[in-house]
Every structure is written in C-alpha cells, then in structure tokens.
C-alpha cells in the first residue's frame, strides 16, 4: 500500500513539473501543441477511420487506376461524334472542354442541372424529349455514332434495357461506350447524405440499381467487347480525398469530394462494338 502511494505521488510530481515547464516556456508549449494538431491528431484520426472502414468492408482491395469519364474522353479520337445519353450536370460544356473538336449530341428528358446557358449552347445538337419517347429517340442515330457516354442515366430510366440496347445500336463498328451508374451495394450505404450515397436517397431513381450482370449480358449480345468493368469503382486520388473528407462528410451529412470513390458508389464500364 505504501509503495503504491509513493508511486502515485511521483507521478503527480512529474505531471506538476511538466505543467510548470510548459507554463514557463510558452514557445515549447505551442510547438508541442502544433505538432500534435498537425501530425499526431490527423494520423490517429486516419488510423481509426481505416480500422472502421475495414470493419465496414470498404477496404477489400487496393484502389484502381483512373477509369473515370474524363480519362475515357481523353482516350478518344479528337474528331469523334459523341452521343451523350442523359446529358445533365453541365456535361455538354465539360465534354467540349476535354474534346473540343468533337461533334457533340446531347439527349435528355429535361434541362437537368445545366447551370449555365453556355453548357447547352456548347452542344452541336441538344434534344429534350418526353420520357416515354426517350429510348426511341436514341435510335434516330443508329449506326452513326463513334462514342456513346451515359453517366448516371440508366438508373433513372423506365425502359433501361431498351435504352442500353438502343445506345449500342447507334455505334459504328469500332465505336466505344462509357457507362456509369450506382452499384447495387449502394442500397445499403449510409442514408441521408446530401448528394446521394444511399441509392434510395434520390427519389428519381427507378426500381433497384441497374443489374451489372444484365448490363454485361446486353453488351455481349450486341457484339461488344468489355474493355474495363468495375462494380465498385475506387480510384486512388478520389479514394484518398474521400478518406480525408469522410469525417466531415459524416458530420455534415453531405457527399464531399472523394466520398463516392471511398465507398465505391459507382459501377463503371468501358466497351467497344466489334461488328
């Protein structure tokens, strides 16, 4: 008992000396505080987050190389004729910035999230059609297109099988298609984050997420070769941004830069029509 008391007393004295030293020399106190805030605290936060992500099975494999829409567009012939099916979110303007000499055709059912008139104006052709005519309108371009891009469109379609099959029919031999849609597992991701992390948070989403196996089956049936396919796309840079932003994303209930990549929210497919 006596030994235990002496030990406790020495610990108390040591704490007192440390406090006295830090109080006496403000510079050292601020220096140690800054080291903790800049290095130790972020490091510990990341370690705890990684352990949590492993428990949630979000870290099951290393992040992938870049196969984003931007990367896909950068691989194209600069004079390609591009059909953008579901061309919201300023896609005409963004596509033209990456492939300025392309002939760009956009099809959608409304001016969805076109923040400026400049985006619509940058399209060579821009078509707004009724939802029940959407899949049929695509066939107006049968065998005329070099490249089809469809980013987060299929999950909003009533007739998604017809829409996909018709998109492929527009391609010339050797034409390429880029598809991007929510992964099936997003139905169990955390809900109520502004920007959509759980599939059901977007009320315009139809049914369940597009079935990956069915998408691949339709592509194969329409004589397409799969160049790249990933059901839970996670690129390295996006994943790292997502890792650093996850804590604030969770607290503010907002999808931040890299959140989709961290959780593997998107399925991405590149394919080429062989004949």
Buried (B, 14 or more C-beta within 10 A) or exposed (E): EEEEEEEEEEEEEEEEEEEEEBEEEEEEBEEEEEEEEEEEEEEEEBEEBEEEBEEEEBBEEEBBEBBBBEBBBEEBEEEBBBBBBBBBBBBBBBBBEBBEEBBBBBBBBEBBEBEEEEBBEBBEEBBBBEEEEBBBBBBBBEEEBBBBBBBBBBBBBEBBBBBBBBBBBBBEEEBBBBBBBBBBBBBEBEEEBEEBBBBEBBEEBEEEBBBBEEBBEBBEEBEBEEBBBBBBBBBEEBBBBBBBBBBEBBEEEBBBEBBBBBBBBBBBBBBBBEE
